[in-house]
Amino acid sequence: MKELIETIVKPLVDFPEDVHVKEQEEDQRVTYKLSVNKSDMGKVIGKQGRVAKAIRTVVYAAGSSQQKKIFLEIVE
């Protein structure tokens, strides 16, 4: 899943080397924390959050076969 998130985000940003995804697993959920360069934050979020919503939709669809809930957070 981390590779999927990186594959989606890296072409969108100016600094692909600064794209990092951390996985935090709990009992019934898995949280992926996406961090990008500060100047790329707007590109990842998009106008009115459209890009972020699209990324989340793909990630949630890919993870629907798992038994755990999947969350994607965009952090600095």
C-alpha positions as CSV (number, residue, x, y, z in Angstrom):
1,M,0.0,0.0,0.0
2,K,2.9,2.3,0.8
3,E,4.2,1.8,-2.8
4,L,0.8,2.6,-4.2
5,I,0.6,5.9,-2.4
6,E,4.1,6.8,-3.4
7,T,3.4,5.8,-7.0
8,I,0.4,8.1,-7.1
9,V,2.0,11.1,-5.3
10,K,5.5,11.3,-6.7
11,P,4.5,12.4,-10.3
12,L,2.4,15.2,-8.8
13,V,5.1,16.9,-6.8
14,D,8.3,19.0,-7.6
15,F,10.3,17.2,-4.9
16,P,9.6,13.4,-5.3
17,E,12.5,12.5,-3.0
18,D,10.7,14.2,-0.1
19,V,7.7,11.9,-0.4
20,H,7.5,9.6,2.6
21,V,4.8,7.3,3.8
22,K,4.7,5.9,7.4
23,E,2.4,3.0,8.3
24,Q,0.8,2.9,11.8
25,E,-1.1,-0.3,12.5
26,E,-3.6,-0.7,15.3
27,D,-6.2,-3.3,16.1
28,Q,-8.9,-2.6,13.6
29,R,-7.3,0.2,11.5
30,V,-4.2,1.0,9.5
31,T,-3.2,4.7,9.2
32,Y,-0.8,5.8,6.4
33,K,0.8,9.2,7.1
34,L,1.9,10.9,3.9
35,S,4.5,13.7,4.2
36,V,5.7,15.8,1.3
37,N,7.8,18.9,0.9
38,K,6.1,22.0,2.3
39,S,6.0,23.7,-1.2
40,D,4.2,20.6,-2.6
41,M,1.5,20.5,0.0
42,G,-1.0,22.4,-2.2
43,K,-0.4,20.1,-5.2
44,V,-1.2,17.0,-3.1
45,I,-4.3,18.5,-1.6
46,G,-5.5,20.3,-4.7
47,K,-8.3,22.8,-5.1
48,Q,-11.0,22.2,-2.5
49,G,-9.2,19.0,-1.6
50,R,-10.1,17.2,-4.8
51,V,-6.6,15.6,-5.4
52,A,-6.4,14.4,-1.8
53,K,-9.9,13.0,-2.0
54,A,-9.1,11.1,-5.3
55,I,-5.9,9.7,-3.7
56,R,-7.9,8.5,-0.7
57,T,-10.5,6.9,-2.9
58,V,-7.9,4.9,-4.8
59,V,-6.2,3.8,-1.5
60,Y,-9.5,2.9,0.2
61,A,-10.6,0.9,-2.9
62,A,-7.2,-1.0,-3.0
63,G,-7.5,-1.8,0.7
64,S,-11.1,-2.9,0.7
65,S,-10.1,-6.5,0.6
66,Q,-8.3,-6.2,3.9
67,Q,-10.2,-6.7,7.2
68,K,-9.0,-3.5,8.7
69,K,-10.1,0.1,8.0
70,I,-7.6,2.2,6.1
71,F,-7.0,5.9,6.7
72,L,-4.7,8.3,4.8
73,E,-3.5,11.4,6.6
74,I,-1.5,14.1,4.8
75,V,1.0,15.6,7.3
76,E,3.9,18.1,7.1
